[in-house]
Each structure stands twice: as structure tokens, then as C-alpha cells.
Amino acid sequence: MSGETIIESIRTMHDRSNGLGGGFAAYGIYPEYRDYYALHVFYDSVFAKKDCEDFLERHFDIINLSKIPVRKIKEITDEPLIWRYFVTPLPTKLAESQLDEREFASKCVFRINTRIDGAYVFSSGKNMGVFKAVGFPEDVGRFYKLEEYEGWSFTAHGRYPTNTPGWWGGAHPFALLDYSVVHNGEISSYDANRRAIEMYGYKCTLQTDTEVITYIIDYLHRKKQLTFDEIATVIAAPFWQAIECMTPEERTMHEYMRVMFGAQLITGPFSIIVGFDGGLMALNDRLKLRSMVVGEKDDFVYIAS
């Protein structure tokens, strides 16, 4: 389906944004490059671009590179340089690293984002892409010409930041590899979650609490091999008194998850939609303090908060 649909969907939420961030994640949009990592990169300067491209050439085979097509509109200002690279790891570098391909790619993304000043990789999955900016989301969609893309899954977000700055990198969705996160609410456990996840090599640098959710999803699914059902029981774990009322088998499983992955429990009011290569996962906080509506029609599912 065309990206036009998701632009019109999020337009109805205009009054729930304040123009300080909007964005989209789209899956299935690069079928001709489905086997390559699609890196979307913001640059503050041509010097940052040169440093980043030197790094990419040392670690990846670059299949294609170009500016991401945009249309100039008065509502979107101060745009950085926005480039796209389809890459695959160099076999020699991958062998030297002794890492699997996805771990190699994620480590390279963190290297760029933490060590190359003025360069920020904001999307790094295969056959998917994130498009975001400072602005209202419907304007961001028009800016990126999202109606010209076709995919099988889309998410969208309009920011109303209350305690963090509005900037291009801080707009939702947040993404690592094929995982993308949009979030409504506030993570009151952010500091504890951040300290815990940074023990495993992740770096939270984007000045917003939502970033840590993406890394928790990546850690639990890709590194610890948990299913998405199991991830839900970690992030939005039942209360202990609810666990005590479960069958012995269920109680054993939930107690194990709470003990083993307690540092990844997220508290605070939240609705979260996670995009990934196989579909979508929607999560509420345990007290449903951020509402979520889900509808189905034919072979479509719609989720909104």
C-alpha cells in the first residue's frame, strides 16, 4: 500500500503534536535492495559526510548511495544533509570481527553515531526505512515524498515533547536494524533501564527516553532470542499479585522472566508500537494509563494511541 494512507491517518492527530517532531517507519519499501542494509544518515556538514563515507568504505561494500529524495516545503526548515546507502559488510572485515552480520552492522552504527561528529545513522534495517524531521508529521510525510513509497507496514508519530528537546534525531520512530519504535507516554524507569542496557554495549545519546525501548527490544529479541510474547511479559510484566493467581506453569515462567530480566521492566504510562521484519507488536503499560485502540478490517490491522 502507498505511504499516502499513513500520512492521512496521522494528519487527524495534528492537534496532539506541536511541530517539534514527526516521523514514519515503512517496511517492504526497498524490494530491489532487500538483501542490503539501508542506512539513512543525517549530516551536519560535508566534513561529517566525508568522515562517515570513509568509515563505510572501510567496513562495507556500498551497492548504491544517493541523497534521499525530498520536496522543499516551507513547514520544514533547517534540514541537514540526508543521504541513503545500501550496503553489505565486507567479507574480510566481517571475518576479522568474529561477529555475526547483524551484530557487525549494529556495532558500526554505534561507532558512527558516537565517534563521528555531525553524522547520525537514524535507520539501518533491510527493506525498510525511517523518515523523520522536526515538524508536524503530515508535513514530514510530504517532505519525504512518502506517497511515492509502497510497503506492507507503516508506523507514524507526532511528537509533543515535554521534557526533552525537539531535534531531527530525537523525532520518532527510533530504529536499530529492522526494529523501530514509536511511543506515547513517559518512561519513569528510564535511568535504570539506560544504565542496565548500556552494560551490553548500547549507547543512549539522543536526549529522549524512547531510545532505550529500541535497544531493549534489540537486546531481548536478537541477542537473548526471546519471542515477542516473552518480550511483552518482560517490558509490561504482570503485577506479582497477578502472577500468584496463575497456573504453576505460568507462574514459573513469569517469575523467571521477572528475575532474569528485571532491569528491562519499563514503568510509567506508555503505549508502544514496535515494527520489525515480521510485523508489528503493540504494548500498553500495565495500568493502561496511555490508551490504545486496535481495529481490524479484512487483512488490515490498525493500531493507534
C-alpha positions as CSV (number, residue, x, y, z in Angstrom):
1,M,0.0,0.0,0.0
2,S,1.1,3.6,-0.6
3,G,2.5,5.8,2.1
4,E,-0.3,8.3,1.4
5,T,-2.6,6.3,3.7
6,I,-0.4,6.7,6.8
7,I,0.1,10.4,6.1
8,E,-3.7,10.9,6.0
9,S,-4.0,8.8,9.2
10,I,-1.6,10.8,11.3
11,R,-3.0,14.1,9.9
12,T,-6.1,13.5,12.1
13,M,-3.7,13.8,15.1
14,H,-2.4,17.2,14.2
15,D,-3.6,18.8,17.5
16,R,-1.8,16.2,19.5
17,S,1.6,17.4,18.1
18,N,3.3,20.7,18.5
19,G,5.5,20.7,15.4
20,L,8.7,19.6,17.2
21,G,9.0,16.2,15.7
22,G,7.2,13.8,13.2
23,G,8.2,10.6,11.5
24,F,7.4,7.3,9.9
25,A,8.8,3.8,9.6
26,A,8.0,1.9,6.4
27,Y,8.6,-1.8,5.8
28,G,8.9,-3.5,2.4
29,I,9.8,-0.3,0.5
30,Y,13.1,-1.4,-1.0
31,P,12.4,-4.8,-2.6
32,E,15.2,-4.4,-5.2
33,Y,17.7,-4.0,-2.4
34,R,16.1,-6.3,0.1
35,D,19.4,-8.1,0.9
36,Y,21.3,-5.0,1.8
37,Y,21.2,-2.7,4.9
38,A,19.6,0.6,4.0
39,L,21.4,3.3,6.1
40,H,19.6,6.6,6.3
41,V,22.0,9.3,7.6
42,F,21.8,12.9,8.8
43,Y,24.9,15.0,8.3
44,D,25.6,18.4,9.8
45,S,28.3,19.2,7.3
46,V,30.2,17.9,4.2
47,F,33.1,17.1,6.5
48,A,31.0,14.7,8.6
49,K,29.7,13.2,5.4
50,K,33.3,12.5,4.2
51,D,34.3,11.0,7.5
52,C,31.3,8.7,7.6
53,E,31.7,7.6,3.9
54,D,35.4,6.8,4.6
55,F,34.3,4.6,7.5
56,L,31.6,2.9,5.4
57,E,34.1,2.2,2.6
58,R,36.4,0.5,5.1
59,H,33.7,-1.7,6.5
60,F,31.1,-2.3,3.8
61,D,30.6,-2.8,0.1
62,I,28.5,0.2,-0.9
63,I,26.0,-1.0,-3.5
64,N,24.2,2.3,-4.0
65,L,24.3,5.8,-2.5
66,S,22.3,8.9,-3.1
67,K,20.5,11.8,-1.4
68,I,17.1,10.8,0.0
69,P,14.6,12.5,-2.3
70,V,12.7,15.3,-0.6
71,R,10.5,18.2,-1.7
72,K,11.2,21.6,-0.3
73,I,8.2,22.9,1.8
74,K,8.1,26.0,4.0
75,E,7.0,24.0,7.0
76,I,10.3,22.0,7.2
77,T,13.3,24.1,7.9
78,D,17.0,23.8,8.9
79,E,17.2,20.4,7.3
80,P,20.6,18.6,7.5
81,L,22.2,16.7,4.6
82,I,20.1,13.5,4.3
83,W,21.7,10.5,2.5
84,R,20.9,6.9,1.9
85,Y,23.4,4.0,1.5
86,F,22.6,0.3,0.5
87,V,25.5,-1.7,2.0
88,T,26.7,-5.2,2.9
89,P,29.6,-6.0,5.2
90,L,33.0,-6.6,3.6
91,P,33.7,-10.4,4.0
92,T,37.2,-9.7,5.2
93,K,36.0,-7.2,7.9
94,L,33.2,-9.5,8.9
95,A,35.6,-12.4,9.3
96,E,38.1,-10.3,11.3
97,S,35.4,-9.1,13.7
98,Q,34.3,-12.7,14.5
99,L,30.7,-11.3,14.8
100,D,27.6,-12.3,13.0
101,E,26.4,-9.9,10.3
102,R,23.7,-8.2,12.3
103,E,25.9,-7.6,15.3
104,F,28.6,-6.2,13.0
105,A,26.2,-3.8,11.4
106,S,24.8,-2.6,14.7
107,K,28.3,-2.0,16.1
108,C,29.2,0.0,13.0
109,V,26.0,2.1,13.5
110,F,27.0,2.9,17.1
111,R,30.6,3.7,16.0
112,I,29.3,6.3,13.6
113,N,26.8,7.8,16.0
114,T,29.2,8.1,18.9
115,R,32.5,8.8,17.2
116,I,31.8,10.8,14.0
117,D,30.8,14.3,15.0
118,G,27.9,15.6,12.9
119,A,26.8,12.2,11.5
120,Y,23.8,10.2,12.7
121,V,22.5,6.9,11.3
122,F,18.8,7.0,12.0
123,S,17.7,3.9,10.1
124,S,19.7,0.7,9.4
125,G,17.4,-2.2,8.6
126,K,16.9,-4.2,5.5
127,N,14.0,-3.5,3.1
128,M,12.7,-0.8,5.5
129,G,13.4,2.8,6.3
130,V,12.7,5.6,8.9
131,F,11.9,9.1,7.7
132,K,11.7,11.8,10.4
133,A,12.2,15.5,10.9
134,V,11.3,18.5,13.1
135,G,7.8,19.4,12.0
136,F,4.2,18.1,12.1
137,P,4.1,14.5,10.9
138,E,1.9,15.2,7.8
139,D,4.4,17.8,6.7
140,V,7.2,15.4,7.3
141,G,5.5,12.8,5.1
142,R,5.1,15.3,2.3
143,F,8.7,16.5,2.7
144,Y,10.0,12.9,2.2
145,K,7.5,12.2,-0.6
146,L,6.2,9.2,1.3
147,E,3.3,8.8,-1.0
148,E,5.8,7.6,-3.6
149,Y,6.8,4.6,-1.5
150,E,4.9,1.3,-1.3
151,G,5.2,-1.1,1.7
152,W,3.3,-3.7,3.7
153,S,3.6,-2.0,7.1
154,F,3.8,1.6,8.3
155,T,4.0,3.4,11.6
156,A,3.8,7.1,12.3
157,H,4.3,9.5,15.2
158,G,3.7,13.1,16.1
159,R,5.8,14.4,19.0
160,Y,4.7,16.7,21.8
161,P,8.0,16.8,23.8
162,T,7.5,17.9,27.4
163,N,10.9,17.4,29.0
164,T,13.3,16.8,26.1
165,P,14.4,18.9,23.1
166,G,12.8,18.8,19.7
167,W,15.5,18.0,17.1
168,W,15.8,15.9,13.9
169,G,17.5,12.9,15.6
170,G,15.1,13.0,18.6
171,A,11.9,12.5,16.5
172,H,10.2,9.1,16.5
173,P,10.5,6.4,15.2
174,F,13.7,5.3,16.8
175,A,15.3,2.4,15.0
176,L,18.2,-0.1,15.1
177,L,18.5,-2.7,12.3
178,D,14.9,-3.7,11.4
179,Y,13.4,-2.8,14.9
180,S,11.6,0.6,15.1
181,V,9.7,2.1,18.0
182,V,7.0,4.8,18.3
183,H,5.9,5.6,21.8
184,N,3.2,7.7,23.5
185,G,3.9,8.4,27.2
186,E,6.8,8.7,29.5
187,I,9.4,6.1,30.8
188,S,9.8,6.8,34.5
189,S,12.3,3.9,34.8
190,Y,14.5,5.5,32.0
191,D,17.6,5.9,34.1
192,A,17.5,2.4,35.5
193,N,16.8,1.0,32.0
194,R,19.5,3.1,30.4
195,R,22.2,2.1,32.9
196,A,21.3,-1.6,32.5
197,I,21.2,-1.6,28.7
198,E,24.5,0.3,28.4
199,M,26.2,-2.6,30.2
200,Y,25.7,-4.6,27.0
201,G,27.3,-2.1,24.6
202,Y,24.4,0.2,23.7
203,K,24.8,4.0,23.9
204,C,21.9,6.3,24.7
205,T,22.8,9.6,23.1
206,L,19.6,11.0,21.6
207,Q,18.2,13.0,24.6
208,T,14.9,11.2,24.8
209,D,13.6,8.3,26.9
210,T,12.1,6.4,23.9
211,E,15.6,5.5,22.6
212,V,16.1,2.9,25.3
213,I,13.0,1.0,24.3
214,T,14.5,0.2,20.9
215,Y,17.7,-1.1,22.5
216,I,15.8,-3.2,25.0
217,I,13.8,-4.8,22.1
218,D,17.0,-5.5,20.2
219,Y,18.7,-7.0,23.2
220,L,15.8,-9.2,24.2
221,H,14.9,-10.4,20.7
222,R,18.1,-10.5,18.7
223,K,20.7,-11.2,21.5
224,K,18.6,-13.2,24.0
225,Q,16.4,-14.9,21.5
226,L,13.1,-14.2,23.3
227,T,9.9,-14.3,21.4
228,F,7.8,-11.2,21.2
229,D,5.2,-12.7,23.5
230,E,8.0,-13.3,26.0
231,I,9.3,-9.7,25.5
232,A,5.9,-8.4,26.3
233,T,6.0,-10.2,29.6
234,V,9.3,-8.5,30.4
235,I,8.6,-5.0,29.4
236,A,5.0,-4.9,30.7
237,A,5.2,-7.6,33.3
238,P,2.1,-8.6,35.3
239,F,2.0,-7.5,38.9
240,W,3.3,-10.0,41.4
241,Q,-0.2,-10.5,42.9
242,A,-1.5,-11.4,39.4
243,I,1.4,-13.8,38.9
244,E,0.4,-15.6,42.2
245,C,-3.0,-16.3,40.7
246,M,-1.6,-18.1,37.6
247,T,-1.3,-21.8,37.0
248,P,2.0,-23.3,38.3
249,E,3.5,-23.4,34.7
250,E,2.6,-19.8,34.0
251,R,3.8,-18.7,37.4
252,T,7.2,-20.4,36.9
253,M,7.6,-18.7,33.6
254,H,6.7,-15.2,34.8
255,E,8.8,-15.5,37.9
256,Y,11.8,-16.5,35.8
257,M,11.3,-13.5,33.5
258,R,10.9,-11.1,36.3
259,V,14.1,-12.3,38.0
260,M,16.3,-12.7,34.8
261,F,15.2,-9.5,33.0
262,G,14.0,-7.3,35.8
263,A,16.3,-4.4,34.6
264,Q,14.3,-4.4,31.3
265,L,10.9,-3.9,33.0
266,I,9.6,-0.5,31.8
267,T,7.5,1.6,34.2
268,G,5.4,4.7,33.6
269,P,2.5,5.5,31.3
270,F,3.1,4.2,27.8
271,S,1.7,2.9,24.6
272,I,4.3,1.4,22.3
273,I,4.2,0.1,18.8
274,V,7.2,-1.9,17.7
275,G,7.8,-2.5,14.0
276,F,10.0,-5.4,12.9
277,D,10.7,-7.6,9.8
278,G,7.8,-9.9,10.6
279,G,5.1,-7.4,11.6
280,L,4.0,-5.2,14.5
281,M,3.8,-5.6,18.3
282,A,1.6,-3.2,20.4
283,L,2.2,-2.8,24.1
284,N,0.4,-0.9,26.9
285,D,1.6,-0.2,30.4
286,R,0.0,-2.5,33.0
287,L,-2.4,0.1,34.3
288,K,-3.4,1.3,30.7
289,L,-2.5,4.9,31.5
290,R,-2.0,5.6,27.8
291,S,-4.9,4.4,25.8
292,M,-4.6,2.2,22.7
293,V,-7.2,1.4,20.1
294,V,-6.9,-1.6,17.8
295,G,-9.1,-2.3,14.8
296,E,-9.2,-5.0,12.1
297,K,-10.8,-4.9,8.7
298,D,-10.2,-7.7,6.1
299,D,-6.5,-8.3,6.1
300,F,-5.6,-5.0,7.7
301,V,-4.9,-4.1,11.3
302,Y,-4.8,-0.5,12.6
303,I,-3.3,0.5,15.9
304,A,-3.4,4.0,17.4
305,S,-2.8,5.8,20.7
